[in-house]
Amino acid sequence: MDVSGQETDWRSANFRQKLVSQIEEAMRKAGVAHNKSSKDMENHVFMKAKTRVRHFHVFPILCVGSR
């Protein structure tokens, strides 16, 4: 994933949708049912993250946790 660009790019709807797709892929590969949807998971991370760096720190943890 390309993470370059302005600081606010991580807040755009297109960028967030890419993250939702990646979460869905990780969930599919894990083959385990989850209580939350990929959209809910991304929204949770988005609401907690105050900066782009923090968002990118938490996101991989979420994907690995799905496996």
PDB file of N, CA, C and O in Angstrom:
ATOM      1  N   MET A   1       0.835  -1.174   0.000  1.00  0.00           N
ATOM      2  CA  MET A   1       0.000   0.000   0.000  1.00  0.00           C
ATOM      3  C   MET A   1       0.877   1.233   0.000  1.00  0.00           C
ATOM      4  O   MET A   1       1.891   1.295   0.695  1.00  0.00           O
ATOM      5  N   ASP A   2       0.477   2.201  -0.780  1.00  0.00           N
ATOM      6  CA  ASP A   2       1.209   3.458  -0.841  1.00  0.00           C
ATOM      7  C   ASP A   2       0.756   4.336   0.314  1.00  0.00           C
ATOM      8  O   ASP A   2      -0.419   4.693   0.401  1.00  0.00           O
ATOM      9  N   VAL A   3       1.678   4.687   1.202  1.00  0.00           N
ATOM     10  CA  VAL A   3       1.334   5.504   2.358  1.00  0.00           C
ATOM     11  C   VAL A   3       1.910   6.904   2.253  1.00  0.00           C
ATOM     12  O   VAL A   3       1.930   7.644   3.237  1.00  0.00           O
ATOM     13  N   SER A   4       2.381   7.276   1.066  1.00  0.00           N
ATOM     14  CA  SER A   4       2.931   8.610   0.892  1.00  0.00           C
ATOM     15  C   SER A   4       1.799   9.613   0.709  1.00  0.00           C
ATOM     16  O   SER A   4       0.644   9.234   0.514  1.00  0.00           O
ATOM     17  N   GLY A   5       2.137  10.874   0.774  1.00  0.00           N
ATOM     18  CA  GLY A   5       1.144  11.908   0.542  1.00  0.00           C
ATOM     19  C   GLY A   5       0.982  12.804   1.740  1.00  0.00           C
ATOM     20  O   GLY A   5       1.760  12.747   2.692  1.00  0.00           O
ATOM     21  N   GLN A   6      -0.029  13.628   1.680  1.00  0.00           N
ATOM     22  CA  GLN A   6      -0.267  14.578   2.745  1.00  0.00           C
ATOM     23  C   GLN A   6      -0.755  13.887   4.007  1.00  0.00           C
ATOM     24  O   GLN A   6      -1.258  12.764   3.965  1.00  0.00           O
ATOM     25  N   GLU A   7      -0.603  14.558   5.097  1.00  0.00           N
ATOM     26  CA  GLU A   7      -1.001  14.030   6.405  1.00  0.00           C
ATOM     27  C   GLU A   7      -2.482  13.670   6.450  1.00  0.00           C
ATOM     28  O   GLU A   7      -2.849  12.720   7.141  1.00  0.00           O
ATOM     29  N   THR A   8      -3.328  14.380   5.752  1.00  0.00           N
ATOM     30  CA  THR A   8      -4.769  14.148   5.836  1.00  0.00           C
ATOM     31  C   THR A   8      -5.257  13.036   4.906  1.00  0.00           C
ATOM     32  O   THR A   8      -6.425  12.657   4.992  1.00  0.00           O
ATOM     33  N   ASP A   9      -4.427  12.507   4.036  1.00  0.00           N
ATOM     34  CA  ASP A   9      -4.859  11.464   3.117  1.00  0.00           C
ATOM     35  C   ASP A   9      -5.442  10.252   3.838  1.00  0.00           C
ATOM     36  O   ASP A   9      -6.359   9.618   3.316  1.00  0.00           O
ATOM     37  N   TRP A  10      -4.939   9.918   5.012  1.00  0.00           N
ATOM     38  CA  TRP A  10      -5.408   8.741   5.728  1.00  0.00           C
ATOM     39  C   TRP A  10      -6.848   8.901   6.207  1.00  0.00           C
ATOM     40  O   TRP A  10      -7.478   7.925   6.613  1.00  0.00           O
ATOM     41  N   ARG A  11      -7.363  10.102   6.163  1.00  0.00           N
ATOM     42  CA  ARG A  11      -8.740  10.350   6.585  1.00  0.00           C
ATOM     43  C   ARG A  11      -9.743  10.304   5.436  1.00  0.00           C
ATOM     44  O   ARG A  11     -10.950  10.363   5.670  1.00  0.00           O
ATOM     45  N   SER A  12      -9.266  10.199   4.212  1.00  0.00           N
ATOM     46  CA  SER A  12     -10.168  10.221   3.055  1.00  0.00           C
ATOM     47  C   SER A  12     -10.991   8.928   2.979  1.00  0.00           C
ATOM     48  O   SER A  12     -10.565   7.871   3.444  1.00  0.00           O
ATOM     49  N   ALA A  13     -12.166   9.045   2.385  1.00  0.00           N
ATOM     50  CA  ALA A  13     -13.056   7.883   2.246  1.00  0.00           C
ATOM     51  C   ALA A  13     -12.414   6.799   1.387  1.00  0.00           C
ATOM     52  O   ALA A  13     -12.538   5.614   1.698  1.00  0.00           O
ATOM     53  N   ASN A  14     -11.734   7.183   0.319  1.00  0.00           N
ATOM     54  CA  ASN A  14     -11.083   6.191  -0.548  1.00  0.00           C
ATOM     55  C   ASN A  14     -10.005   5.427   0.197  1.00  0.00           C
ATOM     56  O   ASN A  14      -9.917   4.204   0.089  1.00  0.00           O
ATOM     57  N   PHE A  15      -9.197   6.133   0.938  1.00  0.00           N
ATOM     58  CA  PHE A  15      -8.117   5.483   1.676  1.00  0.00           C
ATOM     59  C   PHE A  15      -8.675   4.549   2.732  1.00  0.00           C
ATOM     60  O   PHE A  15      -8.187   3.432   2.899  1.00  0.00           O
ATOM     61  N   ARG A  16      -9.691   5.000   3.442  1.00  0.00           N
ATOM     62  CA  ARG A  16     -10.291   4.174   4.487  1.00  0.00           C
ATOM     63  C   ARG A  16     -10.930   2.930   3.895  1.00  0.00           C
ATOM     64  O   ARG A  16     -10.892   1.865   4.512  1.00  0.00           O
ATOM     65  N   GLN A  17     -11.521   3.045   2.698  1.00  0.00           N
ATOM     66  CA  GLN A  17     -12.120   1.888   2.042  1.00  0.00           C
ATOM     67  C   GLN A  17     -11.052   0.870   1.668  1.00  0.00           C
ATOM     68  O   GLN A  17     -11.301  -0.334   1.728  1.00  0.00           O
ATOM     69  N   LYS A  18      -9.867   1.335   1.282  1.00  0.00           N
ATOM     70  CA  LYS A  18      -8.760   0.418   0.989  1.00  0.00           C
ATOM     71  C   LYS A  18      -8.392  -0.373   2.243  1.00  0.00           C
ATOM     72  O   LYS A  18      -8.112  -1.569   2.169  1.00  0.00           O
ATOM     73  N   LEU A  19      -8.393   0.291   3.375  1.00  0.00           N
ATOM     74  CA  LEU A  19      -8.079  -0.400   4.626  1.00  0.00           C
ATOM     75  C   LEU A  19      -9.156  -1.427   4.967  1.00  0.00           C
ATOM     76  O   LEU A  19      -8.840  -2.527   5.423  1.00  0.00           O
ATOM     77  N   VAL A  20     -10.410  -1.081   4.753  1.00  0.00           N
ATOM     78  CA  VAL A  20     -11.514  -2.017   4.999  1.00  0.00           C
ATOM     79  C   VAL A  20     -11.321  -3.262   4.136  1.00  0.00           C
ATOM     80  O   VAL A  20     -11.506  -4.385   4.605  1.00  0.00           O
ATOM     81  N   SER A  21     -10.951  -3.058   2.882  1.00  0.00           N
ATOM     82  CA  SER A  21     -10.718  -4.195   1.976  1.00  0.00           C
ATOM     83  C   SER A  21      -9.584  -5.074   2.475  1.00  0.00           C
ATOM     84  O   SER A  21      -9.662  -6.299   2.384  1.00  0.00           O
ATOM     85  N   GLN A  22      -8.530  -4.459   3.002  1.00  0.00           N
ATOM     86  CA  GLN A  22      -7.404  -5.231   3.525  1.00  0.00           C
ATOM     87  C   GLN A  22      -7.797  -6.006   4.774  1.00  0.00           C
ATOM     88  O   GLN A  22      -7.350  -7.136   4.971  1.00  0.00           O
ATOM     89  N   ILE A  23      -8.622  -5.411   5.608  1.00  0.00           N
ATOM     90  CA  ILE A  23      -9.110  -6.119   6.795  1.00  0.00           C
ATOM     91  C   ILE A  23      -9.961  -7.309   6.366  1.00  0.00           C
ATOM     92  O   ILE A  23      -9.829  -8.401   6.920  1.00  0.00           O
ATOM     93  N   GLU A  24     -10.836  -7.102   5.379  1.00  0.00           N
ATOM     94  CA  GLU A  24     -11.674  -8.196   4.872  1.00  0.00           C
ATOM     95  C   GLU A  24     -10.808  -9.338   4.353  1.00  0.00           C
ATOM     96  O   GLU A  24     -11.105 -10.507   4.600  1.00  0.00           O
ATOM     97  N   GLU A  25      -9.750  -9.008   3.641  1.00  0.00           N
ATOM     98  CA  GLU A  25      -8.841 -10.028   3.114  1.00  0.00           C
ATOM     99  C   GLU A  25      -8.175 -10.798   4.256  1.00  0.00           C
ATOM    100  O   GLU A  25      -8.084 -12.025   4.204  1.00  0.00           O
ATOM    101  N   ALA A  26      -7.714 -10.093   5.275  1.00  0.00           N
ATOM    102  CA  ALA A  26      -7.082 -10.757   6.419  1.00  0.00           C
ATOM    103  C   ALA A  26      -8.082 -11.659   7.137  1.00  0.00           C
ATOM    104  O   ALA A  26      -7.729 -12.758   7.566  1.00  0.00           O
ATOM    105  N   MET A  27      -9.326 -11.202   7.269  1.00  0.00           N
ATOM    106  CA  MET A  27     -10.366 -11.998   7.919  1.00  0.00           C
ATOM    107  C   MET A  27     -10.680 -13.246   7.089  1.00  0.00           C
ATOM    108  O   MET A  27     -10.875 -14.332   7.634  1.00  0.00           O
ATOM    109  N   ARG A  28     -10.725 -13.076   5.764  1.00  0.00           N
ATOM    110  CA  ARG A  28     -11.013 -14.206   4.876  1.00  0.00           C
ATOM    111  C   ARG A  28      -9.902 -15.247   4.968  1.00  0.00           C
ATOM    112  O   ARG A  28     -10.171 -16.447   5.033  1.00  0.00           O
ATOM    113  N   LYS A  29      -8.660 -14.785   4.973  1.00  0.00           N
ATOM    114  CA  LYS A  29      -7.521 -15.701   5.065  1.00  0.00           C
ATOM    115  C   LYS A  29      -7.492 -16.419   6.412  1.00  0.00           C
ATOM    116  O   LYS A  29      -7.080 -17.576   6.499  1.00  0.00           O
ATOM    117  N   ALA A  30      -7.930 -15.726   7.457  1.00  0.00           N
ATOM    118  CA  ALA A  30      -7.940 -16.333   8.788  1.00  0.00           C
ATOM    119  C   ALA A  30      -8.995 -17.428   8.876  1.00  0.00           C
ATOM    120  O   ALA A  30      -8.827 -18.400   9.612  1.00  0.00           O
ATOM    121  N   GLY A  31     -10.074 -17.272   8.129  1.00  0.00           N
ATOM    122  CA  GLY A  31     -11.127 -18.274   8.121  1.00  0.00           C
ATOM    123  C   GLY A  31     -11.871 -18.392   9.433  1.00  0.00           C
ATOM    124  O   GLY A  31     -12.453 -19.436   9.729  1.00  0.00           O
ATOM    125  N   VAL A  32     -11.858 -17.343  10.215  1.00  0.00           N
ATOM    126  CA  VAL A  32     -12.514 -17.346  11.517  1.00  0.00           C
ATOM    127  C   VAL A  32     -13.590 -16.263  11.524  1.00  0.00           C
ATOM    128  O   VAL A  32     -13.369 -15.153  11.039  1.00  0.00           O
ATOM    129  N   ALA A  33     -14.748 -16.592  12.074  1.00  0.00           N
ATOM    130  CA  ALA A  33     -15.826 -15.611  12.187  1.00  0.00           C
ATOM    131  C   ALA A  33     -15.463 -14.572  13.245  1.00  0.00           C
ATOM    132  O   ALA A  33     -14.888 -14.895  14.285  1.00  0.00           O
ATOM    133  N   HIS A  34     -15.810 -13.324  12.959  1.00  0.00           N
ATOM    134  CA  HIS A  34     -15.540 -12.228  13.887  1.00  0.00           C
ATOM    135  C   HIS A  34     -16.848 -11.573  14.289  1.00  0.00           C
ATOM    136  O   HIS A  34     -17.816 -11.573  13.529  1.00  0.00           O
ATOM    137  N   ASN A  35     -16.867 -11.016  15.487  1.00  0.00           N
ATOM    138  CA  ASN A  35     -18.060 -10.339  15.976  1.00  0.00           C
ATOM    139  C   ASN A  35     -18.289  -9.013  15.273  1.00  0.00           C
ATOM    140  O   ASN A  35     -19.432  -8.577  15.129  1.00  0.00           O
ATOM    141  N   LYS A  36     -17.208  -8.360  14.830  1.00  0.00           N
ATOM    142  CA  LYS A  36     -17.301  -7.061  14.186  1.00  0.00           C
ATOM    143  C   LYS A  36     -17.022  -7.198  12.698  1.00  0.00           C
ATOM    144  O   LYS A  36     -16.264  -8.068  12.271  1.00  0.00           O
ATOM    145  N   SER A  37     -17.640  -6.332  11.925  1.00  0.00           N
ATOM    146  CA  SER A  37     -17.363  -6.300  10.494  1.00  0.00           C
ATOM    147  C   SER A  37     -16.049  -5.572  10.252  1.00  0.00           C
ATOM    148  O   SER A  37     -15.542  -4.884  11.138  1.00  0.00           O
ATOM    149  N   SER A  38     -15.507  -5.721   9.068  1.00  0.00           N
ATOM    150  CA  SER A  38     -14.262  -5.033   8.726  1.00  0.00           C
ATOM    151  C   SER A  38     -14.452  -3.521   8.782  1.00  0.00           C
ATOM    152  O   SER A  38     -13.539  -2.794   9.172  1.00  0.00           O
ATOM    153  N   LYS A  39     -15.620  -3.050   8.398  1.00  0.00           N
ATOM    154  CA  LYS A  39     -15.921  -1.616   8.459  1.00  0.00           C
ATOM    155  C   LYS A  39     -15.928  -1.138   9.906  1.00  0.00           C
ATOM    156  O   LYS A  39     -15.401  -0.068  10.210  1.00  0.00           O
ATOM    157  N   ASP A  40     -16.522  -1.928  10.797  1.00  0.00           N
ATOM    158  CA  ASP A  40     -16.541  -1.571  12.218  1.00  0.00           C
ATOM    159  C   ASP A  40     -15.133  -1.537  12.797  1.00  0.00           C
ATOM    160  O   ASP A  40     -14.801  -0.652  13.585  1.00  0.00           O
ATOM    161  N   MET A  41     -14.308  -2.504  12.403  1.00  0.00           N
ATOM    162  CA  MET A  41     -12.932  -2.562  12.898  1.00  0.00           C
ATOM    163  C   MET A  41     -12.139  -1.348  12.447  1.00  0.00           C
ATOM    164  O   MET A  41     -11.427  -0.737  13.243  1.00  0.00           O
ATOM    165  N   GLU A  42     -12.260  -0.994  11.164  1.00  0.00           N
ATOM    166  CA  GLU A  42     -11.529   0.165  10.651  1.00  0.00           C
ATOM    167  C   GLU A  42     -12.022   1.431  11.327  1.00  0.00           C
ATOM    168  O   GLU A  42     -11.225   2.303  11.673  1.00  0.00           O
ATOM    169  N   ASN A  43     -13.319   1.536  11.517  1.00  0.00           N
ATOM    170  CA  ASN A  43     -13.873   2.728  12.153  1.00  0.00           C
ATOM    171  C   ASN A  43     -13.377   2.858  13.593  1.00  0.00           C
ATOM    172  O   ASN A  43     -13.102   3.966  14.055  1.00  0.00           O
ATOM    173  N   HIS A  44     -13.262   1.755  14.291  1.00  0.00           N
ATOM    174  CA  HIS A  44     -12.747   1.773  15.659  1.00  0.00           C
ATOM    175  C   HIS A  44     -11.317   2.319  15.689  1.00  0.00           C
ATOM    176  O   HIS A  44     -10.988   3.179  16.507  1.00  0.00           O
ATOM    177  N   VAL A  45     -10.472   1.809  14.786  1.00  0.00           N
ATOM    178  CA  VAL A  45      -9.083   2.281  14.714  1.00  0.00           C
ATOM    179  C   VAL A  45      -9.054   3.754  14.322  1.00  0.00           C
ATOM    180  O   VAL A  45      -8.297   4.539  14.894  1.00  0.00           O
ATOM    181  N   PHE A  46      -9.876   4.125  13.353  1.00  0.00           N
ATOM    182  CA  PHE A  46      -9.911   5.512  12.881  1.00  0.00           C
ATOM    183  C   PHE A  46     -10.303   6.464  14.010  1.00  0.00           C
ATOM    184  O   PHE A  46      -9.703   7.528  14.164  1.00  0.00           O
ATOM    185  N   MET A  47     -11.294   6.086  14.787  1.00  0.00           N
ATOM    186  CA  MET A  47     -11.757   6.955  15.876  1.00  0.00           C
ATOM    187  C   MET A  47     -10.714   7.090  16.990  1.00  0.00           C
ATOM    188  O   MET A  47     -10.633   8.132  17.640  1.00  0.00           O
ATOM    189  N   LYS A  48      -9.925   6.049  17.210  1.00  0.00           N
ATOM    190  CA  LYS A  48      -8.901   6.076  18.262  1.00  0.00           C
ATOM    191  C   LYS A  48      -7.647   6.818  17.822  1.00  0.00           C
ATOM    192  O   LYS A  48      -6.988   7.462  18.639  1.00  0.00           O
ATOM    193  N   ALA A  49      -7.311   6.734  16.536  1.00  0.00           N
ATOM    194  CA  ALA A  49      -6.066   7.315  16.031  1.00  0.00           C
ATOM    195  C   ALA A  49      -6.197   8.833  15.908  1.00  0.00           C
ATOM    196  O   ALA A  49      -7.143   9.341  15.305  1.00  0.00           O
ATOM    197  N   LYS A  50      -5.249   9.532  16.480  1.00  0.00           N
ATOM    198  CA  LYS A  50      -5.240  10.988  16.388  1.00  0.00           C
ATOM    199  C   LYS A  50      -4.329  11.466  15.268  1.00  0.00           C
ATOM    200  O   LYS A  50      -4.457  12.600  14.806  1.00  0.00           O
ATOM    201  N   THR A  51      -3.417  10.618  14.831  1.00  0.00           N
ATOM    202  CA  THR A  51      -2.472  10.993  13.787  1.00  0.00           C
ATOM    203  C   THR A  51      -2.341   9.867  12.773  1.00  0.00           C
ATOM    204  O   THR A  51      -2.734   8.729  13.031  1.00  0.00           O
ATOM    205  N   ARG A  52      -1.786  10.199  11.624  1.00  0.00           N
ATOM    206  CA  ARG A  52      -1.536   9.219  10.570  1.00  0.00           C
ATOM    207  C   ARG A  52      -0.596   8.132  11.065  1.00  0.00           C
ATOM    208  O   ARG A  52      -0.804   6.952  10.783  1.00  0.00           O
ATOM    209  N   VAL A  53       0.430   8.521  11.796  1.00  0.00           N
ATOM    210  CA  VAL A  53       1.415   7.564  12.305  1.00  0.00           C
ATOM    211  C   VAL A  53       0.746   6.569  13.243  1.00  0.00           C
ATOM    212  O   VAL A  53       0.997   5.367  13.153  1.00  0.00           O
ATOM    213  N   ARG A  54      -0.082   7.045  14.122  1.00  0.00           N
ATOM    214  CA  ARG A  54      -0.778   6.162  15.064  1.00  0.00           C
ATOM    215  C   ARG A  54      -1.732   5.219  14.321  1.00  0.00           C
ATOM    216  O   ARG A  54      -1.837   4.039  14.659  1.00  0.00           O
ATOM    217  N   HIS A  55      -2.408   5.738  13.332  1.00  0.00           N
ATOM    218  CA  HIS A  55      -3.317   4.927  12.538  1.00  0.00           C
ATOM    219  C   HIS A  55      -2.560   3.781  11.879  1.00  0.00           C
ATOM    220  O   HIS A  55      -3.028   2.642  11.878  1.00  0.00           O
ATOM    221  N   PHE A  56      -1.395   4.081  11.320  1.00  0.00           N
ATOM    222  CA  PHE A  56      -0.598   3.053  10.661  1.00  0.00           C
ATOM    223  C   PHE A  56       0.094   2.122  11.646  1.00  0.00           C
ATOM    224  O   PHE A  56       0.504   1.024  11.270  1.00  0.00           O
ATOM    225  N   HIS A  57       0.227   2.531  12.867  1.00  0.00           N
ATOM    226  CA  HIS A  57       0.797   1.649  13.893  1.00  0.00           C
ATOM    227  C   HIS A  57      -0.240   0.611  14.336  1.00  0.00           C
ATOM    228  O   HIS A  57       0.095  -0.560  14.515  1.00  0.00           O
ATOM    229  N   VAL A  58      -1.475   1.026  14.509  1.00  0.00           N
ATOM    230  CA  VAL A  58      -2.527   0.139  15.007  1.00  0.00           C
ATOM    231  C   VAL A  58      -3.072  -0.775  13.912  1.00  0.00           C
ATOM    232  O   VAL A  58      -3.408  -1.927  14.188  1.00  0.00           O
ATOM    233  N   PHE A  59      -3.166  -0.293  12.696  1.00  0.00           N
ATOM    234  CA  PHE A  59      -3.771  -1.063  11.611  1.00  0.00           C
ATOM    235  C   PHE A  59      -3.128  -2.432  11.391  1.00  0.00           C
ATOM    236  O   PHE A  59      -3.859  -3.419  11.312  1.00  0.00           O
ATOM    237  N   PRO A  60      -1.794  -2.548  11.287  1.00  0.00           N
ATOM    238  CA  PRO A  60      -1.207  -3.883  11.098  1.00  0.00           C
ATOM    239  C   PRO A  60      -1.483  -4.820  12.257  1.00  0.00           C
ATOM    240  O   PRO A  60      -1.644  -6.022  12.050  1.00  0.00           O
ATOM    241  N   ILE A  61      -1.539  -4.304  13.452  1.00  0.00           N
ATOM    242  CA  ILE A  61      -1.843  -5.119  14.625  1.00  0.00           C
ATOM    243  C   ILE A  61      -3.239  -5.711  14.482  1.00  0.00           C
ATOM    244  O   ILE A  61      -3.462  -6.879  14.801  1.00  0.00           O
ATOM    245  N   LEU A  62      -4.164  -4.910  14.008  1.00  0.00           N
ATOM    246  CA  LEU A  62      -5.532  -5.361  13.778  1.00  0.00           C
ATOM    247  C   LEU A  62      -5.562  -6.484  12.740  1.00  0.00           C
ATOM    248  O   LEU A  62      -6.231  -7.499  12.934  1.00  0.00           O
ATOM    249  N   CYS A  63      -4.835  -6.296  11.639  1.00  0.00           N
ATOM    250  CA  CYS A  63      -4.819  -7.322  10.582  1.00  0.00           C
ATOM    251  C   CYS A  63      -4.167  -8.606  11.047  1.00  0.00           C
ATOM    252  O   CYS A  63      -4.661  -9.691  10.741  1.00  0.00           O
ATOM    253  N   VAL A  64      -3.082  -8.512  11.769  1.00  0.00           N
ATOM    254  CA  VAL A  64      -2.402  -9.711  12.272  1.00  0.00           C
ATOM    255  C   VAL A  64      -3.288 -10.399  13.298  1.00  0.00           C
ATOM    256  O   VAL A  64      -3.340 -11.628  13.344  1.00  0.00           O
ATOM    257  N   GLY A  65      -3.977  -9.634  14.112  1.00  0.00           N
ATOM    258  CA  GLY A  65      -4.880 -10.205  15.093  1.00  0.00           C
ATOM    259  C   GLY A  65      -6.039 -10.953  14.473  1.00  0.00           C
ATOM    260  O   GLY A  65      -6.628 -11.831  15.104  1.00  0.00           O
ATOM    261  N   SER A  66      -6.375 -10.604  13.219  1.00  0.00           N
ATOM    262  CA  SER A  66      -7.454 -11.282  12.524  1.00  0.00           C
ATOM    263  C   SER A  66      -7.047 -12.667  12.042  1.00  0.00           C
ATOM    264  O   SER A  66      -7.898 -13.506  11.745  1.00  0.00           O
ATOM    265  N   ARG A  67      -5.749 -12.898  11.968  1.00  0.00           N
ATOM    266  CA  ARG A  67      -5.266 -14.179  11.437  1.00  0.00           C
ATOM    267  C   ARG A  67      -5.201 -15.216  12.479  1.00  0.00           C
ATOM    268  O   ARG A  67      -4.815 -16.351  12.198  1.00  0.00           O
TER     269      ARG A  67
END
